[in-house]
Amino acid sequence: MSSAANLLDFDLEGLARFCEGLGEKRFRATQLFRWIHQKGATSFGDMTDLAKSLRDKLPTAATITGLPVISQHISADGTIKWLFDVGQGDAVEAVFIPEDDRGTLCVSSQAGCAVGCRFCSTGHQGFSRNLTTGEILAQLWFAEHFLRKHLNRSERVITNVVMMGMGEPLQNYNALVPALKVMLDDHGYGLSRRRVTVSTSGVVPTMDRLSQDCPVALAVSLHAPLDALRDNLVPLNRKYPIDELMDACNRYLQHAPRDFITFEYCMLDGVNDQPEHAQALIDLVKRHQTGGVWCKFNLIPFNPFPASGLLRSPQARVQAFAKQLLDAGIVTTVRKTRGDDIDAACGQLAGDVKDRTRVGERIAQQRTITLHPTKGSPA
């Protein structure tokens, strides 16, 4: 087993300490950091402005190792989904969603998920393990530099990152925060705090920690206005009930880069999509409102999968639900479905792979476009 450090595991401060451990000045870390994240370099020999002494030390002390890409799917609408191998039969997904004014990458934080929300295909796969900082960043590192070549662009392609892929980010906090810092660092990806969003099902104490350590935009998977219903849909609610979660959201707002919290609400036929549910949401928002507009709702069409026993709400009911919230003065949007032809909803493709590995099939036999980059390189 090699003892070489994977440099994708370090934020800039961690990389500076690593360089000092090699007897090098801290400023060398900034140069190295730029080569890795801004230029997508994988060979230390290409890093021409590094001191030769450091270039000579790095090949035995460090690697730049991304995740092997199992498959890539490109949708007719331009959405791209990658499946990455994280070892021992587990795979995680990242999805790029292009729009006219932005390019958003949805990133995974865990292999599987322990929260077990009823409507989430990832949760039905169970939990395998937390991803490392390097495994979280490898998704962005690969996608950004692949997309520059794919789209023939020299400037940054990914303008927004949402931690809305597989897993509950706040249950992998120690790996998440250094990854966020790399995304925000001007020597890394230079993203605005407003353009990096962490989605959580409501891990209240860790929401408070994030507000102090690295306050980025926050999205909360709400999905129900009442505790009895949310207990059933989002089991974490039994530990941190809705009113406690709302109070934590208001505390987070005091440090957040945006002046609102986004509440995600998956529309489930006959379960949480009735007029009385909309009215209960309105009452909830008003009860916890301390000023003007403090939240917005994103209504999400459900992506059905057999194990859930749930169905997608009819479009007319989704629109009526949205109108009821809007008429009450609550900013509400309905999420467009993207990449339906490639199963771009979180967890769908990885779940298929996990099922295949259980019956002994090789993970790379997934019926897809298969890539074979060196060490997961974006090249």
TILUMKOL-847516 format. One record per residue (C-alpha): residue number from 1; residue in three letters; x, y, z. Coordinates in nm, 2 decimals, padded with zeros to 4 digits, m for minus. Each point is the difference from the previous one (the first is absolute). Last residue first. Layout:
TILUMKOL-847516
i = NUM, aa = ALA, east = X, north = Y, up = Z;
...
end
This chain:
TILUMKOL-847516
i = 379, aa = ALA, east = m00.76, north = 01.45, up = m01.95;
i = 378, aa = PRO, east = m00.24, north = 00.01, up = 00.29;
i = 377, aa = SER, east = 00.22, north = m00.26, up = 00.17;
i = 376, aa = GLY, east = m00.16, north = m00.28, up = 00.19;
i = 375, aa = LYS, east = 00.33, north = m00.17, up = 00.05;
i = 374, aa = THR, east = 00.05, north = m00.02, up = m00.38;
i = 373, aa = PRO, east = m00.34, north = 00.05, up = m00.16;
i = 372, aa = HIS, east = m00.19, north = m00.31, up = m00.13;
i = 371, aa = LEU, east = m00.35, north = 00.11, up = m00.10;
i = 370, aa = THR, east = m00.31, north = m00.22, up = m00.05;
i = 369, aa = ILE, east = m00.30, north = 00.12, up = m00.19;
i = 368, aa = THR, east = m00.27, north = m00.21, up = 00.17;
i = 367, aa = ARG, east = m00.13, north = m00.35, up = 00.06;
i = 366, aa = GLN, east = 00.16, north = m00.07, up = 00.34;
i = 365, aa = GLN, east = 00.26, north = m00.27, up = m00.04;
i = 364, aa = ALA, east = 00.25, north = 00.22, up = 00.18;
i = 363, aa = ILE, east = m00.15, north = m00.10, up = 00.34;
i = 362, aa = ARG, east = 00.07, north = m00.37, up = m00.06;
i = 361, aa = GLU, east = m00.29, north = m00.23, up = 00.05;
i = 360, aa = GLY, east = m00.01, north = m00.20, up = 00.31;
i = 359, aa = VAL, east = m00.37, north = 00.01, up = 00.09;
i = 358, aa = ARG, east = 00.05, north = 00.28, up = 00.25;
i = 357, aa = THR, east = 00.21, north = 00.19, up = m00.25;
i = 356, aa = ARG, east = m00.30, north = 00.03, up = m00.23;
i = 355, aa = ASP, east = m00.23, north = 00.14, up = 00.27;
i = 354, aa = LYS, east = 00.27, north = 00.25, up = 00.09;
i = 353, aa = VAL, east = 00.03, north = 00.11, up = m00.36;
i = 352, aa = ASP, east = m00.37, north = 00.05, up = m00.03;
i = 351, aa = GLY, east = 00.00, north = 00.20, up = 00.32;
i = 350, aa = ALA, east = 00.28, north = 00.21, up = m00.13;
i = 349, aa = LEU, east = m00.20, north = 00.09, up = m00.30;
i = 348, aa = GLN, east = m00.31, north = 00.11, up = 00.19;
i = 347, aa = GLY, east = 00.17, north = 00.16, up = 00.30;
i = 346, aa = CYS, east = m00.07, north = 00.36, up = m00.08;
i = 345, aa = ALA, east = m00.23, north = 00.07, up = m00.30;
i = 344, aa = ALA, east = 00.19, north = 00.01, up = m00.32;
i = 343, aa = ASP, east = m00.16, north = m00.32, up = m00.13;
i = 342, aa = ILE, east = 00.15, north = 00.06, up = m00.35;
i = 341, aa = ASP, east = m00.31, north = 00.08, up = m00.20;
i = 340, aa = ASP, east = m00.14, north = 00.21, up = 00.29;
i = 339, aa = GLY, east = 00.30, north = 00.23, up = m00.02;
i = 338, aa = ARG, east = m00.18, north = 00.30, up = 00.15;
i = 337, aa = THR, east = m00.33, north = 00.04, up = 00.18;
i = 336, aa = LYS, east = m00.08, north = 00.36, up = 00.06;
i = 335, aa = ARG, east = m00.03, north = 00.10, up = 00.36;
i = 334, aa = VAL, east = m00.32, north = 00.18, up = 00.09;
i = 333, aa = THR, east = 00.06, north = 00.33, up = 00.16;
i = 332, aa = THR, east = m00.15, north = 00.17, up = 00.31;
i = 331, aa = VAL, east = 00.06, north = 00.34, up = 00.17;
i = 330, aa = ILE, east = m00.26, north = 00.01, up = 00.28;
i = 329, aa = GLY, east = m00.25, north = 00.29, up = m00.01;
i = 328, aa = ALA, east = m00.31, north = m00.20, up = 00.09;
i = 327, aa = ASP, east = m00.11, north = 00.00, up = m00.37;
i = 326, aa = LEU, east = 00.34, north = m00.15, up = m00.08;
i = 325, aa = LEU, east = m00.06, north = m00.29, up = 00.24;
i = 324, aa = GLN, east = m00.35, north = m00.08, up = m00.14;
i = 323, aa = LYS, east = 00.13, north = 00.04, up = m00.36;
i = 322, aa = ALA, east = 00.28, north = m00.25, up = 00.07;
i = 321, aa = PHE, east = m00.25, north = m00.26, up = 00.12;
i = 320, aa = ALA, east = m00.23, north = 00.06, up = m00.30;
i = 319, aa = GLN, east = 00.30, north = m00.04, up = m00.23;
i = 318, aa = VAL, east = 00.10, north = m00.33, up = 00.17;
i = 317, aa = ARG, east = m00.36, north = m00.12, up = m00.02;
i = 316, aa = ALA, east = m00.01, north = 00.07, up = m00.38;
i = 315, aa = GLN, east = 00.33, north = m00.18, up = m00.05;
i = 314, aa = PRO, east = m00.13, north = m00.32, up = 00.16;
i = 313, aa = SER, east = 00.19, north = m00.09, up = 00.32;
i = 312, aa = ARG, east = 00.27, north = m00.27, up = m00.06;
i = 311, aa = LEU, east = m00.07, north = m00.34, up = 00.15;
i = 310, aa = LEU, east = 00.11, north = m00.19, up = 00.31;
i = 309, aa = GLY, east = 00.06, north = m00.37, up = 00.09;
i = 308, aa = SER, east = 00.36, north = 00.09, up = 00.05;
i = 307, aa = ALA, east = 00.15, north = m00.33, up = m00.11;
i = 306, aa = PRO, east = m00.11, north = 00.04, up = m00.36;
i = 305, aa = PHE, east = 00.16, north = 00.33, up = m00.09;
i = 304, aa = PRO, east = m00.18, north = 00.32, up = m00.07;
i = 303, aa = ASN, east = 00.18, north = 00.33, up = m00.07;
i = 302, aa = PHE, east = m00.21, north = 00.25, up = 00.20;
i = 301, aa = PRO, east = m00.05, north = 00.35, up = m00.15;
i = 300, aa = ILE, east = 00.17, north = 00.25, up = 00.23;
i = 299, aa = LEU, east = m00.16, north = 00.31, up = 00.14;
i = 298, aa = ASN, east = 00.26, north = 00.26, up = 00.09;
i = 297, aa = PHE, east = m00.12, north = 00.22, up = 00.28;
i = 296, aa = LYS, east = 00.15, north = 00.33, up = 00.10;
i = 295, aa = CYS, east = 00.10, north = 00.13, up = 00.34;
i = 294, aa = TRP, east = 00.05, north = 00.31, up = 00.21;
i = 293, aa = VAL, east = m00.21, north = 00.26, up = m00.18;
i = 292, aa = GLY, east = m00.06, north = 00.28, up = 00.25;
i = 291, aa = GLY, east = 00.08, north = m00.02, up = 00.37;
i = 290, aa = THR, east = m00.02, north = m00.25, up = 00.28;
i = 289, aa = GLN, east = m00.21, north = m00.27, up = m00.18;
i = 288, aa = HIS, east = m00.03, north = m00.32, up = 00.20;
i = 287, aa = ARG, east = m00.37, north = m00.01, up = 00.04;
i = 286, aa = LYS, east = m00.06, north = 00.14, up = m00.35;
i = 285, aa = VAL, east = 00.21, north = m00.28, up = m00.16;
i = 284, aa = LEU, east = m00.18, north = m00.27, up = 00.20;
i = 283, aa = ASP, east = m00.35, north = 00.15, up = m00.08;
i = 282, aa = ILE, east = 00.08, north = 00.01, up = m00.37;
i = 281, aa = LEU, east = 00.13, north = m00.36, up = 00.02;
i = 280, aa = ALA, east = m00.32, north = m00.11, up = 00.17;
i = 279, aa = GLN, east = m00.20, north = 00.17, up = m00.27;
i = 278, aa = ALA, east = 00.19, north = m00.19, up = m00.27;
i = 277, aa = HIS, east = m00.06, north = m00.32, up = 00.18;
i = 276, aa = GLU, east = m00.37, north = 00.08, up = 00.03;
i = 275, aa = PRO, east = m00.01, north = 00.06, up = m00.38;
i = 274, aa = GLN, east = 00.13, north = m00.36, up = m00.06;
i = 273, aa = ASP, east = 00.35, north = m00.09, up = m00.12;
i = 272, aa = ASN, east = 00.16, north = m00.18, up = 00.30;
i = 271, aa = VAL, east = m00.12, north = m00.36, up = m00.05;
i = 270, aa = GLY, east = m00.26, north = m00.02, up = m00.27;
i = 269, aa = ASP, east = 00.26, north = 00.00, up = m00.28;
i = 268, aa = LEU, east = 00.34, north = 00.10, up = 00.14;
i = 267, aa = MET, east = 00.15, north = 00.34, up = m00.08;
i = 266, aa = CYS, east = 00.36, north = 00.03, up = 00.13;
i = 265, aa = TYR, east = 00.04, north = 00.32, up = 00.20;
i = 264, aa = GLU, east = 00.33, north = 00.17, up = 00.02;
i = 263, aa = PHE, east = 00.02, north = 00.30, up = 00.23;
i = 262, aa = THR, east = 00.24, north = 00.27, up = m00.11;
i = 261, aa = ILE, east = 00.12, north = 00.23, up = 00.28;
i = 260, aa = PHE, east = 00.00, north = 00.37, up = m00.05;
i = 259, aa = ASP, east = 00.22, north = 00.31, up = 00.04;
i = 258, aa = ARG, east = 00.30, north = m00.16, up = m00.19;
i = 257, aa = PRO, east = 00.36, north = m00.01, up = 00.11;
i = 256, aa = ALA, east = m00.12, north = m00.16, up = 00.33;
i = 255, aa = HIS, east = 00.12, north = 00.12, up = 00.34;
i = 254, aa = GLN, east = m00.32, north = 00.12, up = 00.17;
i = 253, aa = LEU, east = m00.20, north = m00.23, up = m00.23;
i = 252, aa = TYR, east = 00.14, north = m00.30, up = 00.18;
i = 251, aa = ARG, east = m00.18, north = 00.10, up = 00.32;
i = 250, aa = ASN, east = m00.33, north = 00.02, up = m00.19;
i = 249, aa = CYS, east = 00.06, north = m00.34, up = m00.15;
i = 248, aa = ALA, east = 00.08, north = m00.14, up = 00.35;
i = 247, aa = ASP, east = m00.34, north = 00.13, up = 00.12;
i = 246, aa = MET, east = m00.17, north = m00.17, up = m00.29;
i = 245, aa = LEU, east = 00.17, north = m00.33, up = 00.08;
i = 244, aa = GLU, east = m00.11, north = 00.01, up = 00.36;
i = 243, aa = ASP, east = m00.36, north = 00.08, up = m00.12;
i = 242, aa = ILE, east = 00.02, north = m00.29, up = m00.24;
i = 241, aa = PRO, east = 00.13, north = m00.28, up = 00.23;
i = 240, aa = TYR, east = 00.37, north = m00.09, up = 00.04;
i = 239, aa = LYS, east = 00.03, north = m00.36, up = 00.12;
i = 238, aa = ARG, east = m00.33, north = m00.13, up = m00.14;
i = 237, aa = ASN, east = 00.05, north = 00.22, up = m00.30;
i = 236, aa = LEU, east = 00.30, north = m00.21, up = m00.10;
i = 235, aa = PRO, east = m00.25, north = m00.26, up = m00.12;
i = 234, aa = VAL, east = m00.09, north = 00.22, up = m00.31;
i = 233, aa = LEU, east = m00.33, north = m00.13, up = m00.15;
i = 232, aa = ASN, east = m00.16, north = m00.16, up = 00.30;
i = 231, aa = ASP, east = 00.12, north = 00.25, up = 00.26;
i = 230, aa = ARG, east = m00.09, north = 00.27, up = m00.26;
i = 229, aa = LEU, east = m00.37, north = m00.10, up = 00.01;
i = 228, aa = ALA, east = m00.03, north = 00.00, up = 00.38;
i = 227, aa = ASP, east = 00.22, north = 00.32, up = 00.03;
i = 226, aa = LEU, east = m00.21, north = 00.21, up = m00.23;
i = 225, aa = PRO, east = 00.09, north = 00.22, up = m00.30;
i = 224, aa = ALA, east = 00.16, north = m00.28, up = m00.21;
i = 223, aa = HIS, east = 00.27, north = m00.03, up = m00.27;
i = 222, aa = LEU, east = 00.26, north = 00.21, up = 00.20;
i = 221, aa = SER, east = 00.33, north = m00.07, up = m00.17;
i = 220, aa = VAL, east = 00.19, north = 00.31, up = 00.11;
i = 219, aa = ALA, east = 00.21, north = 00.20, up = m00.24;
i = 218, aa = LEU, east = 00.28, north = 00.22, up = 00.13;
i = 217, aa = ALA, east = 00.23, north = 00.25, up = m00.17;
i = 216, aa = VAL, east = 00.35, north = 00.00, up = 00.14;
i = 215, aa = PRO, east = 00.11, north = 00.08, up = 00.36;
i = 214, aa = CYS, east = 00.34, north = m00.17, up = 00.05;
i = 213, aa = ASP, east = 00.10, north = m00.05, up = 00.37;
i = 212, aa = GLN, east = m00.26, north = 00.20, up = 00.19;
i = 211, aa = SER, east = m00.32, north = m00.07, up = m00.19;
i = 210, aa = LEU, east = 00.13, north = m00.35, up = m00.06;
i = 209, aa = ARG, east = 00.01, north = m00.07, up = 00.37;
i = 208, aa = ASP, east = m00.36, north = 00.11, up = 00.04;
i = 207, aa = MET, east = m00.11, north = m00.22, up = m00.28;
i = 206, aa = THR, east = 00.19, north = m00.28, up = 00.17;
i = 205, aa = PRO, east = m00.21, north = 00.03, up = 00.31;
i = 204, aa = VAL, east = m00.32, north = m00.01, up = m00.21;
i = 203, aa = VAL, east = 00.06, north = m00.30, up = m00.23;
i = 202, aa = GLY, east = m00.30, north = 00.10, up = m00.22;
i = 201, aa = SER, east = m00.04, north = m00.19, up = m00.32;
i = 200, aa = THR, east = 00.29, north = 00.20, up = m00.13;
i = 199, aa = SER, east = 00.09, north = 00.16, up = m00.33;
i = 198, aa = VAL, east = 00.33, north = 00.20, up = m00.02;
i = 197, aa = THR, east = 00.01, north = 00.27, up = m00.26;
i = 196, aa = VAL, east = 00.29, north = 00.16, up = m00.17;
i = 195, aa = ARG, east = m00.09, north = 00.30, up = m00.22;
i = 194, aa = ARG, east = m00.07, north = 00.25, up = 00.28;
i = 193, aa = ARG, east = 00.34, north = m00.08, up = 00.16;
i = 192, aa = SER, east = 00.15, north = 00.11, up = m00.34;
i = 191, aa = LEU, east = 00.21, north = m00.25, up = m00.19;
i = 190, aa = GLY, east = 00.37, north = 00.06, up = m00.05;
i = 189, aa = TYR, east = 00.08, north = m00.35, up = m00.11;
i = 188, aa = GLY, east = 00.34, north = m00.04, up = 00.17;
i = 187, aa = HIS, east = 00.23, north = 00.30, up = 00.04;
i = 186, aa = ASP, east = m00.30, north = 00.23, up = 00.07;
i = 185, aa = ASP, east = m00.11, north = m00.25, up = 00.26;
i = 184, aa = LEU, east = m00.37, north = m00.07, up = 00.01;
i = 183, aa = MET, east = 00.00, north = m00.36, up = m00.14;
i = 182, aa = VAL, east = 00.31, north = m00.08, up = 00.20;
i = 181, aa = LYS, east = m00.17, north = 00.12, up = 00.32;
i = 180, aa = LEU, east = m00.31, north = m00.21, up = m00.08;
i = 179, aa = ALA, east = 00.23, north = m00.31, up = m00.02;
i = 178, aa = PRO, east = 00.16, north = 00.09, up = 00.33;
i = 177, aa = VAL, east = m00.35, north = 00.02, up = 00.15;
i = 176, aa = LEU, east = m00.14, north = m00.32, up = m00.14;
i = 175, aa = ALA, east = 00.26, north = m00.25, up = 00.13;
i = 174, aa = ASN, east = m00.05, north = 00.09, up = 00.37;
i = 173, aa = TYR, east = m00.38, north = 00.04, up = m00.05;
i = 172, aa = ASN, east = m00.09, north = m00.34, up = m00.15;
i = 171, aa = GLN, east = m00.34, north = m00.01, up = 00.17;
i = 170, aa = LEU, east = m00.06, north = 00.36, up = m00.11;
i = 169, aa = PRO, east = 00.03, north = m00.11, up = m00.36;
i = 168, aa = GLU, east = m00.29, north = m00.25, up = 00.01;
i = 167, aa = GLY, east = 00.07, north = m00.25, up = m00.28;
i = 166, aa = MET, east = m00.02, north = m00.02, up = m00.38;
i = 165, aa = GLY, east = m00.02, north = 00.32, up = m00.19;
i = 164, aa = MET, east = m00.13, north = 00.33, up = 00.14;
i = 163, aa = MET, east = 00.32, north = 00.18, up = 00.09;
i = 162, aa = VAL, east = m00.07, north = 00.27, up = m00.26;
i = 161, aa = VAL, east = 00.29, north = 00.16, up = m00.19;
i = 160, aa = ASN, east = m00.05, north = 00.31, up = m00.22;
i = 159, aa = THR, east = 00.21, north = 00.16, up = m00.27;
i = 158, aa = ILE, east = 00.14, north = m00.31, up = m00.17;
i = 157, aa = VAL, east = 00.14, north = 00.09, up = m00.34;
i = 156, aa = ARG, east = 00.31, north = 00.21, up = 00.10;
i = 155, aa = GLU, east = 00.18, north = 00.15, up = m00.30;
i = 154, aa = SER, east = 00.19, north = m00.18, up = m00.28;
i = 153, aa = ARG, east = m00.31, north = m00.15, up = m00.16;
i = 152, aa = ASN, east = m00.01, north = m00.26, up = m00.27;
i = 151, aa = LEU, east = m00.33, north = m00.15, up = 00.13;
i = 150, aa = HIS, east = 00.15, north = m00.35, up = 00.06;
i = 149, aa = LYS, east = 00.34, north = 00.13, up = 00.08;
i = 148, aa = ARG, east = m00.12, north = 00.25, up = 00.26;
i = 147, aa = LEU, east = m00.26, north = m00.25, up = 00.12;
i = 146, aa = PHE, east = 00.26, north = m00.27, up = 00.08;
i = 145, aa = HIS, east = 00.19, north = 00.26, up = 00.20;
i = 144, aa = GLU, east = m00.30, north = 00.10, up = 00.21;
i = 143, aa = ALA, east = m00.14, north = m00.35, up = 00.04;
i = 142, aa = PHE, east = 00.32, north = m00.17, up = 00.11;
i = 141, aa = TRP, east = 00.08, north = 00.26, up = 00.27;
i = 140, aa = LEU, east = m00.36, north = 00.03, up = 00.11;
i = 139, aa = GLN, east = m00.04, north = m00.38, up = 00.06;
i = 138, aa = ALA, east = 00.35, north = m00.03, up = 00.14;
i = 137, aa = LEU, east = m00.09, north = 00.26, up = 00.26;
i = 136, aa = ILE, east = m00.23, north = m00.23, up = 00.18;
i = 135, aa = GLU, east = 00.24, north = m00.29, up = m00.03;
i = 134, aa = GLY, east = 00.29, north = 00.22, up = 00.12;
i = 133, aa = THR, east = m00.20, north = 00.11, up = 00.30;
i = 132, aa = THR, east = m00.06, north = m00.37, up = 00.08;
i = 131, aa = LEU, east = m00.34, north = m00.16, up = m00.07;
i = 130, aa = ASN, east = m00.19, north = m00.13, up = 00.29;
i = 129, aa = ARG, east = m00.10, north = m00.37, up = 00.00;
i = 128, aa = SER, east = m00.24, north = m00.27, up = m00.11;
i = 127, aa = PHE, east = m00.35, north = 00.12, up = 00.09;
i = 126, aa = GLY, east = m00.31, north = m00.17, up = m00.12;
i = 125, aa = GLN, east = m00.12, north = m00.04, up = m00.36;
i = 124, aa = HIS, east = m00.35, north = 00.12, up = 00.09;
i = 123, aa = GLY, east = 00.15, north = 00.33, up = 00.11;
i = 122, aa = THR, east = 00.14, north = 00.06, up = m00.35;
i = 121, aa = SER, east = m00.34, north = m00.06, up = m00.16;
i = 120, aa = CYS, east = m00.15, north = 00.29, up = 00.21;
i = 119, aa = PHE, east = m00.38, north = 00.02, up = 00.05;
i = 118, aa = ARG, east = 00.00, north = m00.18, up = 00.34;
i = 117, aa = CYS, east = 00.28, north = 00.19, up = 00.15;
i = 116, aa = GLY, east = 00.26, north = m00.24, up = 00.14;
i = 115, aa = VAL, east = 00.24, north = 00.23, up = 00.19;
i = 114, aa = ALA, east = 00.30, north = m00.24, up = m00.03;
i = 113, aa = CYS, east = 00.10, north = 00.08, up = m00.35;
i = 112, aa = GLY, east = 00.18, north = m00.18, up = m00.28;
i = 111, aa = ALA, east = 00.36, north = 00.07, up = m00.08;
i = 110, aa = GLN, east = 00.02, north = 00.34, up = 00.15;
i = 109, aa = SER, east = 00.06, north = 00.37, up = m00.10;
i = 108, aa = SER, east = m00.14, north = 00.00, up = m00.35;
i = 107, aa = VAL, east = 00.03, north = 00.31, up = m00.23;
i = 106, aa = CYS, east = m00.25, north = 00.18, up = m00.22;
i = 105, aa = LEU, east = 00.18, north = 00.22, up = m00.25;
i = 104, aa = THR, east = m00.17, north = 00.32, up = m00.13;
i = 103, aa = GLY, east = 00.09, north = 00.19, up = m00.31;
i = 102, aa = ARG, east = m00.14, north = 00.35, up = m00.01;
i = 101, aa = ASP, east = m00.18, north = 00.27, up = m00.21;
i = 100, aa = ASP, east = m00.14, north = m00.20, up = m00.29;
i = 99, aa = GLU, east = m00.03, north = m00.32, up = 00.20;
i = 98, aa = PRO, east = 00.22, north = m00.31, up = 00.02;
i = 97, aa = ILE, east = m00.07, north = m00.27, up = 00.26;
i = 96, aa = PHE, east = 00.31, north = m00.22, up = 00.08;
i = 95, aa = VAL, east = m00.08, north = m00.31, up = 00.21;
i = 94, aa = ALA, east = 00.23, north = m00.18, up = 00.24;
i = 93, aa = GLU, east = m00.06, north = m00.36, up = 00.12;
i = 92, aa = VAL, east = 00.15, north = m00.24, up = 00.24;
i = 91, aa = ALA, east = 00.10, north = m00.37, up = m00.03;
i = 90, aa = ASP, east = 00.06, north = m00.28, up = 00.25;
i = 89, aa = GLY, east = 00.11, north = m00.35, up = m00.09;
i = 88, aa = GLN, east = 00.30, north = 00.00, up = 00.24;
i = 87, aa = GLY, east = 00.15, north = 00.32, up = m00.16;
i = 86, aa = VAL, east = m00.11, north = 00.36, up = m00.05;
i = 85, aa = ASP, east = m00.08, north = m00.05, up = m00.37;
i = 84, aa = PHE, east = m00.15, north = 00.32, up = m00.16;
i = 83, aa = LEU, east = m00.32, north = 00.02, up = m00.20;
i = 82, aa = TRP, east = m00.02, north = 00.32, up = m00.21;
i = 81, aa = LYS, east = m00.32, north = 00.17, up = m00.12;
i = 80, aa = ILE, east = m00.01, north = 00.27, up = m00.26;
i = 79, aa = THR, east = m00.30, north = 00.23, up = m00.07;
i = 78, aa = GLY, east = 00.02, north = 00.14, up = m00.35;
i = 77, aa = ASP, east = m00.38, north = m00.02, up = m00.07;
i = 76, aa = ALA, east = 00.04, north = m00.32, up = m00.21;
i = 75, aa = SER, east = 00.17, north = m00.16, up = 00.30;
i = 74, aa = ILE, east = 00.37, north = m00.10, up = 00.02;
i = 73, aa = HIS, east = 00.08, north = m00.31, up = 00.20;
i = 72, aa = GLN, east = 00.35, north = m00.07, up = 00.13;
i = 71, aa = SER, east = 00.11, north = m00.32, up = 00.16;
i = 70, aa = ILE, east = 00.23, north = m00.17, up = 00.24;
i = 69, aa = VAL, east = 00.23, north = 00.29, up = 00.05;
i = 68, aa = PRO, east = 00.29, north = m00.08, up = 00.23;
i = 67, aa = LEU, east = 00.02, north = 00.26, up = 00.28;
i = 66, aa = GLY, east = 00.28, north = 00.25, up = 00.00;
i = 65, aa = THR, east = 00.36, north = m00.04, up = 00.11;
i = 64, aa = ILE, east = 00.25, north = 00.28, up = 00.02;
i = 63, aa = THR, east = 00.29, north = m00.18, up = 00.17;
i = 62, aa = ALA, east = 00.25, north = 00.09, up = 00.27;
i = 61, aa = ALA, east = 00.32, north = m00.08, up = 00.18;
i = 60, aa = THR, east = 00.19, north = m00.20, up = m00.26;
i = 59, aa = PRO, east = m00.09, north = 00.21, up = m00.31;
i = 58, aa = LEU, east = 00.01, north = 00.32, up = 00.21;
i = 57, aa = LYS, east = 00.36, north = 00.02, up = 00.11;
i = 56, aa = ASP, east = 00.16, north = 00.07, up = m00.34;
i = 55, aa = ARG, east = m00.26, north = 00.26, up = m00.08;
i = 54, aa = LEU, east = 00.07, north = 00.17, up = 00.33;
i = 53, aa = SER, east = 00.37, north = 00.03, up = m00.06;
i = 52, aa = LYS, east = m00.07, north = 00.12, up = m00.35;
i = 51, aa = ALA, east = m00.18, north = 00.29, up = 00.14;
i = 50, aa = LEU, east = m00.35, north = 00.02, up = m00.14;
i = 49, aa = ASP, east = m00.06, north = 00.23, up = m00.30;
i = 48, aa = THR, east = 00.00, north = m00.28, up = m00.26;
i = 47, aa = MET, east = m00.27, north = m00.22, up = 00.15;
i = 46, aa = ASP, east = 00.00, north = m00.24, up = m00.29;
i = 45, aa = GLY, east = 00.24, north = m00.24, up = 00.18;
i = 44, aa = PHE, east = m00.25, north = m00.03, up = 00.29;
i = 43, aa = SER, east = m00.24, north = m00.18, up = m00.24;
i = 42, aa = THR, east = m00.37, north = 00.01, up = 00.07;
i = 41, aa = ALA, east = m00.08, north = 00.36, up = m00.09;
i = 40, aa = GLY, east = m00.37, north = 00.11, up = 00.00;
i = 39, aa = LYS, east = 00.10, north = 00.36, up = m00.06;
i = 38, aa = GLN, east = m00.19, north = 00.19, up = 00.26;
i = 37, aa = HIS, east = m00.02, north = m00.28, up = 00.26;
i = 36, aa = ILE, east = 00.33, north = m00.19, up = m00.02;
i = 35, aa = TRP, east = 00.23, north = 00.27, up = m00.14;
i = 34, aa = ARG, east = m00.16, north = 00.27, up = 00.22;
i = 33, aa = PHE, east = 00.05, north = m00.21, up = 00.31;
i = 32, aa = LEU, east = 00.37, north = m00.06, up = m00.08;
i = 31, aa = GLN, east = 00.07, north = 00.37, up = m00.04;
i = 30, aa = THR, east = m00.19, north = 00.08, up = 00.32;
i = 29, aa = ALA, east = 00.19, north = m00.29, up = 00.18;
i = 28, aa = ARG, east = 00.33, north = 00.14, up = m00.11;
i = 27, aa = PHE, east = m00.09, north = 00.31, up = 00.21;
i = 26, aa = ARG, east = 00.05, north = m00.20, up = 00.32;
i = 25, aa = LYS, east = 00.37, north = m00.05, up = m00.06;
i = 24, aa = GLU, east = 00.14, north = m00.35, up = m00.04;
i = 23, aa = GLY, east = 00.15, north = m00.24, up = 00.25;
i = 22, aa = LEU, east = m00.22, north = m00.29, up = m00.11;
i = 21, aa = GLY, east = m00.21, north = 00.04, up = 00.32;
i = 20, aa = GLU, east = m00.03, north = 00.37, up = m00.09;
i = 19, aa = CYS, east = m00.16, north = m00.11, up = m00.33;
i = 18, aa = PHE, east = m00.25, north = m00.21, up = 00.19;
i = 17, aa = ARG, east = m00.08, north = 00.28, up = 00.23;
i = 16, aa = ALA, east = m00.07, north = 00.23, up = m00.30;
i = 15, aa = LEU, east = m00.22, north = m00.28, up = m00.15;
i = 14, aa = GLY, east = m00.21, north = m00.01, up = 00.31;
i = 13, aa = GLU, east = m00.04, north = 00.38, up = m00.01;
i = 12, aa = LEU, east = m00.10, north = m00.01, up = m00.36;
i = 11, aa = ASP, east = m00.25, north = m00.28, up = 00.04;
i = 10, aa = PHE, east = 00.14, north = m00.34, up = m00.02;
i = 9, aa = ASP, east = m00.14, north = m00.34, up = m00.10;
i = 8, aa = LEU, east = 00.05, north = 00.06, up = m00.37;
i = 7, aa = LEU, east = 00.37, north = m00.01, up = 00.07;
i = 6, aa = ASN, east = m00.01, north = m00.38, up = 00.05;
i = 5, aa = ALA, east = 00.28, north = m00.07, up = 00.24;
i = 4, aa = ALA, east = 00.25, north = m00.27, up = m00.07;
i = 3, aa = SER, east = 00.01, north = m00.28, up = 00.25;
i = 2, aa = SER, east = m00.04, north = m00.27, up = m00.27;
i = 1, aa = MET, east = m00.15, north = m00.33, up = 00.11;
end
